[in-house]
């Protein structure tokens, strides 16, 4: 028996899979969406962090003789 005949015979013997493949892979998509949502919440939690400590930054700049954000960069 040659290779082609063996492949045809094997393909004929295998049972067809009847089902919804999309539903079988749905948990993977839900897990990925959950991970991305969690990472999005972590990134969102760092939003506007610099302005939360503006008073401390101004006090430090006044104490050390700096003019604030961007001082010393030559821009």
mmCIF file of the C-alpha atoms, coordinates in Angstrom:
data_MODEL
# 
_entry.id   MODEL 
# 
loop_
_atom_site.group_PDB 
_atom_site.id 
_atom_site.type_symbol 
_atom_site.label_atom_id 
_atom_site.label_alt_id 
_atom_site.label_comp_id 
_atom_site.label_asym_id 
_atom_site.label_entity_id 
_atom_site.label_seq_id 
_atom_site.pdbx_PDB_ins_code 
_atom_site.Cartn_x 
_atom_site.Cartn_y 
_atom_site.Cartn_z 
_atom_site.occupancy 
_atom_site.B_iso_or_equiv 
_atom_site.pdbx_formal_charge 
_atom_site.auth_seq_id 
_atom_site.auth_comp_id 
_atom_site.auth_asym_id 
_atom_site.auth_atom_id 
_atom_site.pdbx_PDB_model_num 
ATOM 1  C CA . UNK A 1 1  ? 0.000   0.000  0.000  1.00 0.00 ? 1  UNK A CA 1 
ATOM 2  C CA . UNK A 1 2  ? 1.391   3.378  -0.879 1.00 0.00 ? 2  UNK A CA 1 
ATOM 3  C CA . UNK A 1 3  ? 1.269   6.565  1.197  1.00 0.00 ? 3  UNK A CA 1 
ATOM 4  C CA . UNK A 1 4  ? -1.642  8.138  -0.683 1.00 0.00 ? 4  UNK A CA 1 
ATOM 5  C CA . UNK A 1 5  ? -3.775  5.026  -0.243 1.00 0.00 ? 5  UNK A CA 1 
ATOM 6  C CA . UNK A 1 6  ? -2.991  4.936  3.470  1.00 0.00 ? 6  UNK A CA 1 
ATOM 7  C CA . UNK A 1 7  ? -3.963  8.606  3.860  1.00 0.00 ? 7  UNK A CA 1 
ATOM 8  C CA . UNK A 1 8  ? -7.234  8.060  2.010  1.00 0.00 ? 8  UNK A CA 1 
ATOM 9  C CA . UNK A 1 9  ? -8.022  5.002  4.106  1.00 0.00 ? 9  UNK A CA 1 
ATOM 10 C CA . UNK A 1 10 ? -7.212  6.827  7.344  1.00 0.00 ? 10 UNK A CA 1 
ATOM 11 C CA . UNK A 1 11 ? -9.348  9.805  6.326  1.00 0.00 ? 11 UNK A CA 1 
ATOM 12 C CA . UNK A 1 12 ? -12.240 7.495  5.490  1.00 0.00 ? 12 UNK A CA 1 
ATOM 13 C CA . UNK A 1 13 ? -11.991 5.673  8.827  1.00 0.00 ? 13 UNK A CA 1 
ATOM 14 C CA . UNK A 1 14 ? -11.946 8.752  11.034 1.00 0.00 ? 14 UNK A CA 1 
ATOM 15 C CA . UNK A 1 15 ? -15.235 9.822  12.512 1.00 0.00 ? 15 UNK A CA 1 
ATOM 16 C CA . UNK A 1 16 ? -16.473 13.210 11.535 1.00 0.00 ? 16 UNK A CA 1 
ATOM 17 C CA . UNK A 1 17 ? -16.610 15.735 14.322 1.00 0.00 ? 17 UNK A CA 1 
ATOM 18 C CA . UNK A 1 18 ? -20.064 17.231 14.516 1.00 0.00 ? 18 UNK A CA 1 
ATOM 19 C CA . UNK A 1 19 ? -20.204 20.208 16.768 1.00 0.00 ? 19 UNK A CA 1 
ATOM 20 C CA . UNK A 1 20 ? -19.637 23.881 17.021 1.00 0.00 ? 20 UNK A CA 1 
ATOM 21 C CA . UNK A 1 21 ? -15.925 24.529 17.096 1.00 0.00 ? 21 UNK A CA 1 
ATOM 22 C CA . UNK A 1 22 ? -16.526 28.161 18.047 1.00 0.00 ? 22 UNK A CA 1 
ATOM 23 C CA . UNK A 1 23 ? -18.250 27.085 21.265 1.00 0.00 ? 23 UNK A CA 1 
ATOM 24 C CA . UNK A 1 24 ? -15.373 24.758 22.096 1.00 0.00 ? 24 UNK A CA 1 
ATOM 25 C CA . UNK A 1 25 ? -12.888 27.641 21.890 1.00 0.00 ? 25 UNK A CA 1 
ATOM 26 C CA . UNK A 1 26 ? -15.107 30.180 23.665 1.00 0.00 ? 26 UNK A CA 1 
ATOM 27 C CA . UNK A 1 27 ? -13.448 29.701 27.098 1.00 0.00 ? 27 UNK A CA 1 
ATOM 28 C CA . UNK A 1 28 ? -10.076 30.697 25.634 1.00 0.00 ? 28 UNK A CA 1 
ATOM 29 C CA . UNK A 1 29 ? -11.543 33.938 24.322 1.00 0.00 ? 29 UNK A CA 1 
ATOM 30 C CA . UNK A 1 30 ? -13.257 34.681 27.612 1.00 0.00 ? 30 UNK A CA 1 
ATOM 31 C CA . UNK A 1 31 ? -10.040 34.094 29.542 1.00 0.00 ? 31 UNK A CA 1 
ATOM 32 C CA . UNK A 1 32 ? -8.126  36.371 27.154 1.00 0.00 ? 32 UNK A CA 1 
ATOM 33 C CA . UNK A 1 33 ? -10.785 39.088 27.447 1.00 0.00 ? 33 UNK A CA 1 
ATOM 34 C CA . UNK A 1 34 ? -10.655 38.828 31.237 1.00 0.00 ? 34 UNK A CA 1 
ATOM 35 C CA . UNK A 1 35 ? -6.867  39.143 31.275 1.00 0.00 ? 35 UNK A CA 1 
ATOM 36 C CA . UNK A 1 36 ? -6.965  42.183 28.982 1.00 0.00 ? 36 UNK A CA 1 
ATOM 37 C CA . UNK A 1 37 ? -9.687  43.790 31.114 1.00 0.00 ? 37 UNK A CA 1 
ATOM 38 C CA . UNK A 1 38 ? -7.620  43.222 34.245 1.00 0.00 ? 38 UNK A CA 1 
ATOM 39 C CA . UNK A 1 39 ? -4.531  44.706 32.603 1.00 0.00 ? 39 UNK A CA 1 
ATOM 40 C CA . UNK A 1 40 ? -6.629  47.654 31.431 1.00 0.00 ? 40 UNK A CA 1 
ATOM 41 C CA . UNK A 1 41 ? -7.766  48.303 34.999 1.00 0.00 ? 41 UNK A CA 1 
ATOM 42 C CA . UNK A 1 42 ? -4.158  48.197 36.192 1.00 0.00 ? 42 UNK A CA 1 
ATOM 43 C CA . UNK A 1 43 ? -3.126  50.692 33.502 1.00 0.00 ? 43 UNK A CA 1 
ATOM 44 C CA . UNK A 1 44 ? -6.116  52.899 34.326 1.00 0.00 ? 44 UNK A CA 1 
ATOM 45 C CA . UNK A 1 45 ? -5.138  52.968 37.987 1.00 0.00 ? 45 UNK A CA 1 
ATOM 46 C CA . UNK A 1 46 ? -1.924  54.833 37.080 1.00 0.00 ? 46 UNK A CA 1 
ATOM 47 C CA . UNK A 1 47 ? -3.829  57.582 35.317 1.00 0.00 ? 47 UNK A CA 1 
ATOM 48 C CA . UNK A 1 48 ? -3.073  61.124 36.539 1.00 0.00 ? 48 UNK A CA 1 
ATOM 49 C CA . UNK A 1 49 ? -0.640  59.905 39.207 1.00 0.00 ? 49 UNK A CA 1 
ATOM 50 C CA . UNK A 1 50 ? 1.722   62.877 38.745 1.00 0.00 ? 50 UNK A CA 1 
ATOM 51 C CA . UNK A 1 51 ? -0.990  65.378 39.628 1.00 0.00 ? 51 UNK A CA 1 
ATOM 52 C CA . UNK A 1 52 ? -1.893  63.540 42.821 1.00 0.00 ? 52 UNK A CA 1 
ATOM 53 C CA . UNK A 1 53 ? 1.458   64.520 44.312 1.00 0.00 ? 53 UNK A CA 1 
ATOM 54 C CA . UNK A 1 54 ? 1.757   67.983 42.800 1.00 0.00 ? 54 UNK A CA 1 
ATOM 55 C CA . UNK A 1 55 ? 2.063   69.647 46.217 1.00 0.00 ? 55 UNK A CA 1 
ATOM 56 C CA . UNK A 1 56 ? 4.971   67.386 47.189 1.00 0.00 ? 56 UNK A CA 1 
ATOM 57 C CA . UNK A 1 57 ? 6.657   67.927 43.831 1.00 0.00 ? 57 UNK A CA 1 
ATOM 58 C CA . UNK A 1 58 ? 6.409   71.706 44.167 1.00 0.00 ? 58 UNK A CA 1 
ATOM 59 C CA . UNK A 1 59 ? 7.775   71.588 47.720 1.00 0.00 ? 59 UNK A CA 1 
ATOM 60 C CA . UNK A 1 60 ? 10.711  69.439 46.615 1.00 0.00 ? 60 UNK A CA 1 
ATOM 61 C CA . UNK A 1 61 ? 11.418  71.741 43.656 1.00 0.00 ? 61 UNK A CA 1 
ATOM 62 C CA . UNK A 1 62 ? 11.341  74.820 45.882 1.00 0.00 ? 62 UNK A CA 1 
ATOM 63 C CA . UNK A 1 63 ? 13.663  73.164 48.399 1.00 0.00 ? 63 UNK A CA 1 
ATOM 64 C CA . UNK A 1 64 ? 16.170  72.062 45.774 1.00 0.00 ? 64 UNK A CA 1 
ATOM 65 C CA . UNK A 1 65 ? 16.006  75.165 43.602 1.00 0.00 ? 65 UNK A CA 1 
ATOM 66 C CA . UNK A 1 66 ? 14.278  73.617 40.606 1.00 0.00 ? 66 UNK A CA 1 
ATOM 67 C CA . UNK A 1 67 ? 11.512  75.274 38.669 1.00 0.00 ? 67 UNK A CA 1 
ATOM 68 C CA . UNK A 1 68 ? 9.266   72.234 38.420 1.00 0.00 ? 68 UNK A CA 1 
ATOM 69 C CA . UNK A 1 69 ? 8.614   69.679 35.715 1.00 0.00 ? 69 UNK A CA 1 
ATOM 70 C CA . UNK A 1 70 ? 11.125  69.605 32.893 1.00 0.00 ? 70 UNK A CA 1 
ATOM 71 C CA . UNK A 1 71 ? 13.762  71.650 34.654 1.00 0.00 ? 71 UNK A CA 1 
ATOM 72 C CA . UNK A 1 72 ? 17.302  70.792 33.678 1.00 0.00 ? 72 UNK A CA 1 
ATOM 73 C CA . UNK A 1 73 ? 16.456  69.127 30.391 1.00 0.00 ? 73 UNK A CA 1 
ATOM 74 C CA . UNK A 1 74 ? 17.450  72.053 28.172 1.00 0.00 ? 74 UNK A CA 1 
ATOM 75 C CA . UNK A 1 75 ? 14.167  72.181 26.265 1.00 0.00 ? 75 UNK A CA 1 
# 
